[in-house]
C-alpha cells in the first residue's frame, strides 16, 4: 500500500437503507463496480473494465461499516494488503448520514481518486434518492 485516500460524502438516506449497497454483490454492482459476485468462501470478485479484483470481507458491523481486504495473490506478509473501508456515520444534530471512505491506493493522484469516488457516490445517491 502506497497511499491512503480518505473522503466523506453526505447522503440524505438512512444508514439502514444504504448498508446493503455497501455489503451485497447486487448492491455493489449497482454503483461501485461493473459487476460483483461472491463465491462459496465469501470472497467478493469486483469487475472493472473486464479485470477481476478479489477481496475478502474482513469485517462489518451492521448499518455501520464494512472493510474489504483485497487479495493480491501473494502470501508475503510484509506487503500490507490493499483495502477498502466504508463507514456510515450520522450527525446527531442534523440526522445527516455521511459515507466515510478509506481506500488504499497505488497512485498518488488524490484529486483524481476523489473525482472517481465523487462519481461513484453520485451514482449511489441517484439510486437511493439522496
N, C-alpha and C positions, 0 to 999 in steps of 0.2 A: 504494500500500500504506500503510495507516494504522498498523497494529499487527502485531506478530509474536507468535504463540502457540507455545509450546513445552511439551511434556509427554513423560513417559516412562511406558510401560506394560510390565509384566512378563508374560512368556509362558513356559509350560512346553512349548515346542516348538522344534525346531531352526530355525536361520536358513534352511536348505535347504528345510524344509517350508513356512515362512512366505513366502518370497520370491515364489513365483508368485501369492500372494494380493495382493501389492503391485504387480505389474507386468503382469498379464494382464487382458484385458477380462472374461473369465469369472470369474477370481479376485476382482477388484474388485467385480463385480456381486453377488457372494455376501454382501458385508458392508459395502461402502463407499458404494455408490450404488444407486438403484432399478434402473438398467441402465447398461451401459458398452459402447460399441462403439469399434472402431478402423478408420479408413479407410486407403486405399492410401498416403497420405502419412504414415502413423504418427501421425495426430492422434487422440487419445482424445476421445470425447464422453461426458461424465458426465451422467446424467439424475437429477434430484431433483425430485419433485412436478411432473413434466411439463416442467420447464425444462432446457434443454441448456446445459452449460458445457464448452467445448472447451479442451483442453490438449495441449501438445506434450511428449513425453517428452524432457526436456532432457538428463538424464544418468542413468546407472545403473552400478552395479558389482555383478556377480552375487553374490547372497546377502549383500550389504552395505547398499546404499542405492539409492534411486530419487528423482528430482526431476521434478516436472511443473511447467511454466510455463504458466499459463492464458492463453489468447488473449482479449484484451478487444475485439478488432475494430478497434483503432486502431493507427496506426503512429507515434504520438507517443512518441519515445524518452525524453522527460522523465518519463513515467509508469513507475514501476517495476512490472513485471508481477506479478500475484498468483502465488504459487507454493505448492507443497506438497512437502515433503521428508520421506521416511520412511527412517529409518536403523535397521538391526538391529545391536545391539551385544551382546556376550557378556561376562558377568562371568567372568574366568578362574578365579577361586577356586571359584565355585559352579556354573558352567556355565549359569547362568540367562541367558535371552535377553531383551533389552529392545527394544521398539519405541519409538524416539525420533521424535517428530513435530514438525516445524516447519512452521507454516501461517501464511501471511499472512492477515490478517482485516480486514474493513472495519468491523466492530463493535468496540466496546471493552469488551464484557462477557466478560472472560476466564473467569469462573466458568461462564457458560452454554456457552461454547465447550468448556471442559473436560468438562462433562456430556455434550455431544454426542459428543466423542471417547471418553469412557468407555463410552457405549452402543455406539458403533461397534466398539471393541476388544473389548467383552464378546461381541458377535456373532461376531467373528473367533475368539475363544477357544473358543466353543461349536463352531465348525466344525472347528478343528484339535485340539480336545480338550486345550487347555492354557491 
